[in-house]
Amino acid sequence: MKLLLHPAIAAVGLSVLFFLGFIEPLVNPNHHWIYQDNSAPASVFVPVLLNVGIVWIVLTLLLWAAEKPGRLRVFVWSGLFVAIPLMLVEDGIQLELCSIPHWLGRTLIFTACLWMGAFTAVWRPSFLHAFESAQHFAHTVLAFASLGAILLIGQSGWCFWQARGLLTPRPLRSSDPQMSLKASPMSRVIWIILDELSYQQVYERRFPGLELPAFDRLASQSTLFTQVRPAAEYTEFAVPSLLTGLRADHIRAGADGSLLTLHTPLTHSWQPFHPENTVFQDALDEGYTTAIAGWYIPYCRILAPVLNRCRWTYSEDYDRWMLAGASIRANTLAPWLRFASRFVPNDYRDDRFPIHPARLHIADYQQLAADSDQMLNDDGARFLLIHMPAPHPGGIYDRRTGQFTTHGASYIDNLALADRYLAHVRQLLSQRGEWDSSTIIVMGDHSWRTRLVWRASPIWTNEDEAASHDGLFDDRPAYIVKLPRQSSPARVDTPFDAVNTRMLLKAILSGEIQSPAQLAALAASLRRPPLDMTQASSPR
C-alpha cells in the first residue's frame, strides 16, 4: 500500500484523468477513430502520450513537494480538490457525456481559482485534521485509479503498434489486359453517392428560390424512386449495407484499421465483412474494371482486393483541436490551446484556436472533386463509385456568390453545391461522349437528418429551420437511375429498400435491366414489410 501512495503512482492517475477525453478514442474497442484515420497515427498517438508524460512529471514533482506539512501542501491539494471535478466535467464534454455553455465553463474555472487562493489564505491549524483526512482519502483513491490508468497507457501503446502500418497502401487488384469485357467499352456504370441527399428537399418540397437545374435535367431522362427506405441513418453503417446487401446497424473494426464484422438487426448476429462479398466482386465477375473515389469510409483499405483503382480521403479533426496528420508539435500544443480557449471570446475562439470543421470539409470536397475527375477520365474505371461530401452539413458553399465559405451556409447551400457537381460530371462525360451510353445512379446514403442529428447542433441555421419545416425529418434519400440512352422520365412509387442496391446494381451489370419497366419490376419483386432499425448515435 505504501508503494501505491508514492507521488509518482498517484500522478499517473491524475495525468490520465487530465487527458482521458483524448485517450478514449485511441483505445476504444470499436477502433472507430483508427478505422477512419487517413493519416499517420503517430500524429495523434505520440502527442497524447507525450502530454501524459509531461503532466505526469510535473504532478509527480508537485506531489513530492507536497508530502511535507505546510502551506505548499495545502495549496497543492486544495488545488487538486478543485481540479479533479473540473477535469471530470471536461472529459465528459469531450466524450459527449455532457455539455455546458462556454461562459459557464469559464466561470467554473475562475471560481475554482478564487476558492483555491482564498482557502490557502485563510488556512488555520484547526483545519488540519479535516484536511488531512480528505487528503489521505483522495490520495488513496488516486493510487487505485492509477492502476487503471497504467492499463490505459499500455492499451494506447498496443493500439499505436497495431496501427503502425495504417498508411501502408493495400495492394489493389491488377487489371487483366487479356480480360474481355462483357459490356461495350462505351457502356460504363457510374454510381454517385451524394452524402445526405434528401429526396424531399430535391424533388418534393424544394426550398423556395432554390434552383437545381442539374437534378431537374437528370430527372427528365431518368427513373426516380420516390419511396426509398435508407439502408441506415449513418454513413458508417449505410455504405457497408449498400456494398454487401446486408443491413448493418453496427460495425467492428480492427486496431489496424480493417473492417472486421457487421451486425445485422435481422438476425441480431455479427457477420464477417469480406470484400469478395460486395458489389465490386459482382462487377469483376461481369468483366468490369472497378474504381472508387470516396469520402469518409476507408474504401482503399477495406476493398483493396476487389478494386483496380482507388482514392479516398477524410480530413478528421480530433476533437476540433488535434488534427490527424498535423505535426506532432502542433498536436502536442492543441490540448493546452483547448484549455486556453475557455478564456477568450467565442468569435476569436472559433476562428483562430480550433481547427475549423468547414475548412476540412472544403478540403475534402476539393480533393475528391479532383480525384473523381481523374477516375471519370480513366478508361480503366468501367464500374466507378464516387462518394462526395455534399450536401452533408455543415454548410461550406454560398449559393449566392458561388464560392466556398466557412460561415453561415446551410444545407440548402450545400444542395446547390451538389447540383453544381452533378452538372460538372454530366459535362465531363458528355465531352467524352459517354453520358448517353452510361448508366448513372445518383443517390443519398441517407436523407437529411434534421431533428435526428443536426437541429441541436451549432451549425443549424435559420434557413435550415425554414427548409425543414421546424426540423421535421423525412428519412427518404434521393435515388435516381439513368439507364443507357434513356431519354424520358419514369417513376417507381413502389417502396424500395436501399439495402437492395447491390441486387439492383448486379442486375444492371449483368445486363438484366435495360429499361425503366424492368427497374419497376425489380422494385416490385423486392418489396417487403418495413423492419425496425435501431441506430447507434454518430456524427456522420
C-alpha positions as CSV (number, residue, x, y, z in Angstrom):
1,M,0.0,0.0,0.0
2,K,2.9,2.4,0.7
3,L,4.2,1.9,-2.8
4,L,0.7,2.8,-4.2
5,L,0.8,6.1,-2.2
6,H,4.1,7.1,-3.8
7,P,3.7,10.5,-5.5
8,A,4.7,9.1,-8.9
9,I,1.9,6.5,-8.8
10,A,-0.8,8.9,-7.8
11,A,0.4,11.3,-10.5
12,V,-0.2,8.6,-13.2
13,G,-3.9,8.6,-12.4
14,L,-4.1,12.3,-12.4
15,S,-2.3,12.7,-15.7
16,V,-4.5,10.2,-17.5
17,L,-7.6,11.8,-16.0
18,F,-6.5,15.1,-17.4
19,F,-6.3,13.6,-20.9
20,L,-8.9,11.0,-20.7
21,G,-11.1,12.6,-23.4
22,F,-8.1,12.4,-25.8
23,I,-7.1,8.9,-24.8
24,E,-10.5,7.2,-25.0
25,P,-11.0,7.3,-28.8
26,L,-7.5,5.8,-29.2
27,V,-8.3,2.8,-27.1
28,N,-12.0,2.4,-27.8
29,P,-12.5,-1.3,-28.5
30,N,-14.5,-0.4,-31.6
31,H,-11.4,1.4,-33.0
32,H,-13.7,3.8,-35.0
33,W,-11.1,6.6,-35.0
34,I,-8.3,4.4,-36.3
35,Y,-10.7,2.8,-38.8
36,Q,-11.4,6.3,-40.3
37,D,-7.9,7.7,-40.0
38,N,-6.3,8.7,-43.2
39,S,-3.0,9.9,-41.9
40,A,0.0,8.8,-39.8
41,P,-1.3,7.5,-36.4
42,A,1.8,8.9,-34.8
43,S,0.5,12.4,-35.3
44,V,-2.1,11.8,-32.6
45,F,-0.8,8.9,-30.5
46,V,2.6,10.5,-29.8
47,P,1.2,13.9,-28.7
48,V,-1.3,12.3,-26.4
49,L,1.2,10.0,-24.8
50,L,3.8,12.9,-24.7
51,N,1.3,15.2,-22.9
52,V,0.5,12.5,-20.4
53,G,4.2,12.1,-19.7
54,I,4.8,15.8,-19.3
55,V,1.9,16.2,-16.9
56,W,3.0,13.1,-15.0
57,I,6.4,14.6,-14.4
58,V,5.0,17.9,-13.3
59,L,2.4,16.3,-11.0
60,T,5.0,13.9,-9.5
61,L,7.2,16.9,-8.5
62,L,4.3,18.8,-7.0
63,L,3.0,15.8,-5.0
64,W,6.5,15.0,-3.9
65,A,7.0,18.6,-2.7
66,A,3.5,18.5,-1.0
67,E,4.4,15.5,1.1
68,K,5.7,17.8,3.9
69,P,3.1,19.6,6.0
70,G,2.8,23.3,5.4
71,R,1.1,25.9,3.1
72,L,2.5,24.3,0.0
73,R,0.8,21.1,0.8
74,V,-2.4,22.9,1.5
75,F,-2.1,24.8,-1.8
76,V,-1.4,21.8,-3.9
77,W,-4.1,19.5,-2.5
78,S,-6.7,22.2,-2.3
79,G,-6.0,22.8,-6.0
80,L,-6.4,19.1,-6.8
81,F,-9.7,19.0,-4.8
82,V,-11.0,21.7,-7.2
83,A,-9.2,20.5,-10.4
84,I,-10.4,16.9,-10.3
85,P,-14.1,17.7,-10.7
86,L,-13.3,20.2,-13.4
87,M,-11.3,17.6,-15.2
88,L,-14.2,15.1,-15.0
89,V,-16.5,17.7,-16.5
90,E,-14.0,18.5,-19.3
91,D,-13.7,14.8,-20.0
92,G,-17.5,14.4,-20.1
93,I,-17.7,17.2,-22.6
94,Q,-15.0,15.7,-24.8
95,L,-16.7,12.2,-24.6
96,E,-20.1,13.8,-25.3
97,L,-21.4,12.7,-22.0
98,C,-22.4,16.2,-21.0
99,S,-22.4,19.7,-22.4
100,I,-22.1,23.1,-20.7
101,P,-22.1,26.6,-22.3
102,H,-18.7,28.3,-22.9
103,W,-19.5,31.0,-20.3
104,L,-20.3,28.5,-17.6
105,G,-17.0,26.6,-18.2
106,R,-15.1,29.9,-17.9
107,T,-17.0,30.8,-14.7
108,L,-16.3,27.5,-13.1
109,I,-12.5,27.8,-13.8
110,F,-12.4,31.4,-12.3
111,T,-14.4,30.4,-9.3
112,A,-12.2,27.4,-8.7
113,C,-9.1,29.5,-8.8
114,L,-10.6,32.1,-6.4
115,W,-11.6,29.3,-4.0
116,M,-8.2,27.8,-4.0
117,G,-6.5,31.1,-3.3
118,A,-9.0,32.0,-0.6
119,F,-8.7,28.6,1.1
120,T,-4.9,28.9,1.3
121,A,-5.1,32.5,2.5
122,V,-7.5,31.7,5.4
123,W,-5.8,28.5,6.4
124,R,-5.9,27.8,10.1
125,P,-4.3,25.0,12.1
126,S,-7.8,23.9,13.3
127,F,-8.5,22.9,9.7
128,L,-5.6,20.4,9.7
129,H,-7.4,17.2,10.9
130,A,-10.3,17.5,8.4
131,F,-7.8,18.4,5.6
132,E,-5.5,15.5,6.4
133,S,-8.4,13.1,6.3
134,A,-9.7,14.4,3.0
135,Q,-6.2,14.4,1.5
136,H,-5.5,10.8,2.6
137,F,-8.8,9.6,1.1
138,A,-8.1,11.4,-2.2
139,H,-4.6,10.1,-2.4
140,T,-5.8,6.6,-1.8
141,V,-8.5,6.9,-4.5
142,L,-5.9,8.2,-6.9
143,A,-3.5,5.4,-6.1
144,F,-6.0,2.8,-7.1
145,A,-7.2,4.8,-10.1
146,S,-3.6,4.8,-11.3
147,L,-3.7,1.0,-11.8
148,G,-6.5,1.5,-14.4
149,A,-4.6,4.5,-15.8
150,I,-1.5,2.3,-16.3
151,L,-3.6,-0.2,-18.2
152,L,-5.0,2.6,-20.4
153,I,-1.5,3.8,-21.2
154,G,-0.5,0.2,-22.1
155,Q,-3.6,-0.1,-24.3
156,S,-2.7,3.1,-26.1
157,G,0.8,1.8,-26.8
158,W,-0.7,-1.5,-28.1
159,C,-3.2,0.2,-30.4
160,F,-0.4,2.5,-31.7
161,W,1.7,-0.5,-32.5
162,Q,-1.2,-2.2,-34.3
163,A,-2.0,0.9,-36.3
164,R,1.7,1.4,-37.3
165,G,1.0,0.2,-40.9
166,L,-2.2,2.2,-41.4
167,L,-0.7,4.3,-44.2
168,T,0.9,1.3,-46.0
169,P,-1.0,1.1,-49.2
170,R,-3.0,-2.1,-49.6
171,P,-2.2,-3.7,-52.9
172,L,-5.0,-3.2,-55.4
173,R,-6.2,-5.8,-57.9
174,S,-4.2,-5.8,-61.1
175,S,-6.2,-5.3,-64.3
176,D,-6.0,-8.3,-66.6
177,P,-5.1,-7.0,-70.1
178,Q,-6.5,-10.2,-71.6
179,M,-9.9,-9.9,-69.9
180,S,-12.6,-9.4,-72.5
181,L,-15.3,-7.0,-71.2
182,K,-18.9,-8.3,-71.5
183,A,-20.1,-4.7,-71.6
184,S,-19.4,-2.4,-74.5
185,P,-16.3,-0.2,-74.0
186,M,-18.6,2.8,-74.1
187,S,-21.0,1.3,-71.5
188,R,-20.0,2.4,-68.0
189,V,-21.8,2.1,-64.7
190,I,-21.2,5.2,-62.6
191,W,-22.6,5.1,-59.0
192,I,-22.6,8.5,-57.3
193,I,-23.4,8.8,-53.6
194,L,-24.1,12.4,-52.6
195,D,-23.9,12.2,-48.8
196,E,-27.1,13.1,-47.0
197,L,-29.1,13.7,-50.2
198,S,-32.8,14.2,-49.4
199,Y,-35.5,13.2,-51.9
200,Q,-37.9,15.6,-50.2
201,Q,-35.6,18.6,-50.4
202,V,-34.5,17.9,-54.0
203,Y,-37.8,16.9,-55.7
204,E,-40.8,17.1,-53.4
205,R,-40.7,20.2,-51.2
206,R,-37.8,22.2,-52.6
207,F,-36.9,25.3,-50.7
208,P,-38.4,28.4,-52.4
209,G,-36.0,30.1,-54.7
210,L,-33.5,27.2,-54.8
211,E,-32.6,26.2,-58.3
212,L,-31.2,22.7,-59.0
213,P,-31.1,22.6,-62.8
214,A,-28.8,19.6,-63.0
215,F,-31.1,17.5,-60.8
216,D,-34.1,18.6,-62.8
217,R,-32.4,17.8,-66.1
218,L,-31.3,14.3,-64.7
219,A,-34.9,13.6,-63.6
220,S,-36.2,14.4,-67.2
221,Q,-34.3,11.3,-68.5
222,S,-34.1,9.0,-65.5
223,T,-36.1,6.8,-63.3
224,L,-36.9,8.5,-60.0
225,F,-37.5,6.2,-56.9
226,T,-39.9,8.2,-54.7
227,Q,-40.3,5.8,-51.7
228,V,-36.8,4.7,-50.7
229,R,-36.1,3.4,-47.3
230,P,-32.5,4.1,-46.3
231,A,-30.1,1.2,-45.6
232,A,-29.2,3.0,-42.4
233,E,-29.2,6.5,-41.0
234,Y,-25.5,6.8,-40.5
235,T,-22.8,6.6,-43.2
236,E,-20.6,4.1,-41.4
237,F,-23.5,1.6,-41.4
238,A,-25.2,2.7,-44.6
239,V,-22.3,2.2,-47.0
240,P,-21.3,-1.3,-45.9
241,S,-25.0,-2.2,-46.2
242,L,-25.1,-0.9,-49.7
243,L,-21.9,-2.7,-50.7
244,T,-22.9,-6.1,-49.2
245,G,-26.7,-6.1,-49.4
246,L,-26.7,-6.9,-45.7
247,R,-28.4,-4.4,-43.4
248,A,-25.9,-3.3,-40.7
249,D,-26.6,-1.2,-37.6
250,H,-23.1,-1.6,-36.0
251,I,-19.6,-2.4,-37.2
252,R,-16.5,-3.7,-35.6
253,A,-13.1,-2.6,-36.9
254,G,-9.6,-3.8,-36.1
255,A,-6.8,-1.8,-34.4
256,D,-5.1,-1.9,-37.8
257,G,-7.9,0.0,-39.5
258,S,-9.6,-3.0,-41.1
259,L,-13.3,-3.7,-41.2
260,L,-14.0,-7.0,-39.4
261,T,-17.7,-7.6,-38.9
262,L,-21.1,-6.1,-39.5
263,H,-24.0,-6.5,-37.1
264,T,-27.3,-7.2,-38.7
265,P,-30.5,-6.4,-36.8
266,L,-32.4,-9.0,-38.8
267,T,-30.7,-11.9,-37.0
268,H,-29.1,-10.0,-34.2
269,S,-25.8,-11.5,-35.2
270,W,-22.3,-10.4,-36.4
271,Q,-21.3,-11.3,-39.9
272,P,-17.7,-11.1,-41.2
273,F,-17.0,-8.5,-43.8
274,H,-15.3,-9.8,-46.9
275,P,-14.6,-7.6,-49.9
276,E,-15.3,-10.5,-52.1
277,N,-18.9,-10.5,-50.9
278,T,-19.7,-7.0,-52.2
279,V,-21.0,-5.4,-55.4
280,F,-17.4,-4.8,-56.6
281,Q,-16.8,-8.5,-56.8
282,D,-20.1,-8.7,-58.7
283,A,-18.7,-6.2,-61.2
284,L,-15.4,-8.1,-61.6
285,D,-17.3,-11.3,-62.2
286,E,-19.1,-9.5,-65.1
287,G,-15.8,-8.3,-66.6
288,Y,-15.8,-4.7,-65.4
289,T,-12.8,-2.9,-64.0
290,T,-13.5,-1.3,-60.7
291,A,-12.7,2.1,-59.2
292,I,-13.6,4.3,-56.2
293,A,-13.1,8.0,-55.4
294,G,-14.7,8.2,-51.9
295,W,-15.2,10.1,-48.7
296,Y,-15.3,9.1,-45.0
297,I,-15.3,5.3,-45.5
298,P,-11.7,3.9,-45.8
299,Y,-12.6,2.3,-49.2
300,C,-9.0,1.7,-50.3
301,R,-8.2,-0.2,-47.1
302,I,-11.3,-2.4,-46.8
303,L,-11.9,-3.1,-50.5
304,A,-8.4,-3.3,-51.9
305,P,-8.7,-6.9,-53.2
306,V,-11.6,-6.0,-55.5
307,L,-10.5,-2.6,-56.8
308,N,-8.4,-1.7,-59.8
309,R,-8.3,2.0,-58.9
310,C,-8.9,3.8,-55.6
311,R,-8.7,7.1,-53.9
312,W,-10.3,8.1,-50.6
313,T,-10.0,11.0,-48.2
314,Y,-11.4,12.1,-44.8
315,S,-9.7,15.0,-43.0
316,E,-10.5,14.1,-39.5
317,D,-10.4,16.6,-36.7
318,Y,-9.5,15.0,-33.4
319,D,-12.0,16.9,-31.1
320,R,-11.6,20.0,-33.3
321,W,-8.1,20.6,-31.8
322,M,-5.9,17.8,-32.7
323,L,-5.8,17.1,-36.4
324,A,-4.9,13.7,-37.7
325,G,-1.9,14.4,-40.0
326,A,-0.8,17.6,-38.3
327,S,2.7,17.9,-36.9
328,I,3.5,16.3,-33.5
329,R,4.4,19.7,-32.2
330,A,1.0,21.2,-33.2
331,N,-1.0,18.4,-31.8
332,T,1.0,18.4,-28.5
333,L,0.1,22.1,-28.0
334,A,-3.6,21.5,-29.0
335,P,-4.9,20.4,-25.6
336,W,-3.4,23.5,-24.0
337,L,-5.0,25.7,-26.6
338,R,-8.3,24.0,-25.9
339,F,-7.9,24.9,-22.3
340,A,-6.8,28.5,-23.1
341,S,-9.9,28.9,-25.4
342,R,-12.0,29.0,-22.2
343,F,-10.7,32.5,-21.5
344,V,-11.2,34.1,-24.9
345,P,-14.4,35.4,-26.7
346,N,-16.4,32.9,-28.7
347,D,-15.7,34.5,-32.1
348,Y,-12.0,34.5,-31.6
349,R,-12.0,31.0,-30.2
350,D,-14.0,29.6,-33.1
351,D,-11.9,31.2,-35.8
352,R,-8.4,31.1,-34.5
353,F,-7.8,28.4,-32.0
354,P,-9.7,25.3,-33.2
355,I,-9.3,23.5,-36.5
356,H,-12.4,24.8,-38.3
357,P,-14.5,21.8,-39.5
358,A,-15.7,23.7,-42.6
359,R,-12.1,24.1,-43.8
360,L,-11.6,20.4,-43.5
361,H,-14.9,19.7,-45.3
362,I,-14.0,22.1,-48.1
363,A,-10.5,20.5,-48.5
364,D,-12.1,17.0,-48.7
365,Y,-14.6,18.2,-51.3
366,Q,-11.9,19.8,-53.5
367,Q,-9.7,16.7,-53.2
368,L,-12.4,14.3,-54.1
369,A,-13.6,16.5,-57.0
370,A,-10.1,16.3,-58.5
371,D,-9.9,12.5,-57.8
372,S,-13.3,11.8,-59.3
373,D,-12.4,13.8,-62.4
374,Q,-9.3,11.6,-62.8
375,M,-11.4,8.4,-62.4
376,L,-14.1,9.7,-64.8
377,N,-11.4,10.3,-67.4
378,D,-9.9,6.9,-66.8
379,D,-11.0,4.3,-69.4
380,G,-10.0,1.6,-66.9
381,A,-12.7,2.6,-64.4
382,R,-15.7,0.9,-66.0
383,F,-17.6,0.5,-62.7
384,L,-17.0,3.6,-60.7
385,L,-18.3,4.6,-57.3
386,I,-18.0,8.3,-56.4
387,H,-18.9,9.3,-52.8
388,M,-18.9,13.1,-52.3
389,P,-19.2,15.0,-49.0
390,A,-22.1,17.1,-50.3
391,P,-24.8,18.1,-49.4
392,H,-23.7,16.8,-46.0
393,P,-23.8,19.5,-43.3
394,G,-22.3,21.8,-42.2
395,G,-22.6,24.4,-44.9
396,I,-19.5,25.0,-47.0
397,Y,-20.9,26.8,-50.0
398,D,-22.6,30.2,-50.6
399,R,-25.0,29.6,-53.5
400,R,-25.5,33.4,-53.9
401,T,-21.8,34.0,-54.6
402,G,-20.9,30.6,-56.0
403,Q,-17.9,30.5,-53.6
404,F,-16.9,28.2,-50.7
405,T,-17.4,29.7,-47.2
406,T,-16.7,28.7,-43.6
407,H,-19.6,30.7,-42.0
408,G,-23.3,31.0,-42.3
409,A,-24.0,28.4,-45.1
410,S,-26.9,26.0,-44.8
411,Y,-27.8,22.5,-46.1
412,I,-29.7,24.3,-48.8
413,D,-26.4,25.9,-49.9
414,N,-24.8,22.5,-50.0
415,L,-27.6,21.2,-52.1
416,A,-26.7,23.8,-54.7
417,L,-23.1,22.6,-54.5
418,A,-24.2,19.0,-55.1
419,D,-26.2,20.2,-58.1
420,R,-23.1,22.0,-59.4
421,Y,-21.1,18.9,-59.0
422,L,-23.7,16.8,-60.8
423,A,-23.7,19.3,-63.7
424,H,-19.9,19.0,-63.8
425,V,-20.0,15.2,-64.1
426,R,-22.5,15.4,-66.9
427,Q,-20.4,18.0,-68.8
428,L,-17.3,15.9,-68.4
429,L,-19.0,12.7,-69.6
430,S,-20.7,14.5,-72.4
431,Q,-17.4,15.8,-73.6
432,R,-16.1,12.2,-73.6
433,G,-19.2,11.0,-75.5
434,E,-20.2,8.8,-72.6
435,W,-23.2,10.4,-70.9
436,D,-25.9,8.9,-73.0
437,S,-24.3,5.4,-73.2
438,S,-23.6,5.2,-69.4
439,T,-25.7,4.0,-66.5
440,I,-25.7,6.7,-63.9
441,I,-27.0,6.0,-60.4
442,V,-27.3,9.1,-58.1
443,M,-28.4,8.5,-54.5
444,G,-28.0,9.6,-50.9
445,D,-26.6,7.2,-48.5
446,H,-29.3,8.5,-46.1
447,S,-31.5,11.5,-46.0
448,W,-31.1,14.9,-44.3
449,R,-31.1,14.1,-40.6
450,T,-32.7,17.2,-39.4
451,R,-34.1,16.5,-35.9
452,L,-32.2,13.2,-35.7
453,V,-28.8,14.9,-35.7
454,W,-28.4,18.5,-36.8
455,R,-31.1,20.6,-35.3
456,A,-29.5,20.6,-31.9
457,S,-26.0,21.3,-33.3
458,P,-24.4,24.8,-33.5
459,I,-24.2,24.6,-37.3
460,W,-28.0,24.6,-37.7
461,T,-29.1,27.8,-39.4
462,N,-32.4,29.7,-39.7
463,E,-32.6,28.6,-43.3
464,D,-32.2,25.0,-42.2
465,E,-35.1,25.5,-39.8
466,A,-37.3,27.0,-42.5
467,A,-36.4,24.4,-45.2
468,S,-37.0,21.5,-42.8
469,H,-40.3,23.0,-41.6
470,D,-39.1,23.3,-38.0
471,G,-36.9,20.2,-38.1
472,L,-39.3,17.6,-39.5
473,F,-37.4,14.5,-40.5
474,D,-38.2,12.7,-43.8
475,D,-36.0,9.6,-44.0
476,R,-36.2,9.1,-47.8
477,P,-32.9,9.5,-49.6
478,A,-32.9,10.6,-53.2
479,Y,-32.5,7.7,-55.6
480,I,-32.2,8.3,-59.4
481,V,-31.2,5.8,-62.0
482,K,-30.5,6.8,-65.6
483,L,-30.2,3.8,-67.9
484,P,-28.2,3.9,-71.2
485,R,-29.8,6.1,-73.8
486,Q,-32.9,6.8,-71.6
487,S,-34.5,10.0,-72.8
488,S,-37.8,10.2,-70.9
489,P,-38.7,10.3,-67.2
490,A,-40.1,7.4,-65.2
491,R,-41.1,6.9,-61.6
492,V,-41.0,4.0,-59.2
493,D,-43.5,4.7,-56.5
494,T,-43.2,1.2,-55.0
495,P,-41.5,1.2,-51.6
496,F,-37.9,0.3,-52.3
497,D,-35.3,-0.7,-49.6
498,A,-31.9,0.8,-50.4
499,V,-30.2,-2.2,-48.9
500,N,-31.2,-3.9,-52.2
501,T,-28.9,-1.6,-54.1
502,R,-26.4,-4.4,-54.5
503,M,-29.0,-6.6,-56.1
504,L,-30.1,-3.7,-58.4
505,L,-26.6,-3.0,-59.5
506,K,-25.8,-6.6,-60.1
507,A,-28.8,-6.8,-62.4
508,I,-27.6,-3.7,-64.3
509,L,-24.0,-5.0,-64.5
510,S,-25.2,-8.4,-65.9
511,G,-27.4,-6.7,-68.5
512,E,-30.7,-8.0,-67.0
513,I,-32.1,-4.5,-66.6
514,Q,-32.2,-2.3,-69.7
515,S,-35.5,-0.4,-69.3
516,P,-37.4,1.6,-66.7
517,A,-40.1,-1.0,-66.8
518,Q,-37.6,-3.7,-65.8
519,L,-36.4,-1.4,-62.9
520,A,-40.0,-1.1,-61.7
521,A,-40.5,-4.8,-61.9
522,L,-37.4,-5.5,-59.9
523,A,-38.5,-3.0,-57.2
524,A,-41.9,-4.7,-57.1
525,S,-40.3,-8.1,-56.7
526,L,-38.2,-6.9,-53.8
527,R,-41.0,-5.2,-51.9
528,R,-41.2,-6.3,-48.3
529,P,-42.6,-5.0,-45.0
530,P,-40.5,-2.4,-43.2
531,L,-38.2,-3.6,-40.5
532,D,-37.4,-1.8,-37.3
533,M,-33.9,-0.3,-37.1
534,T,-32.1,0.8,-34.0
535,Q,-29.2,3.1,-34.9
536,A,-26.3,4.0,-32.7
537,S,-25.6,7.7,-32.3
538,S,-23.0,9.1,-34.6
539,P,-21.9,12.5,-36.1
540,R,-22.0,11.2,-39.6
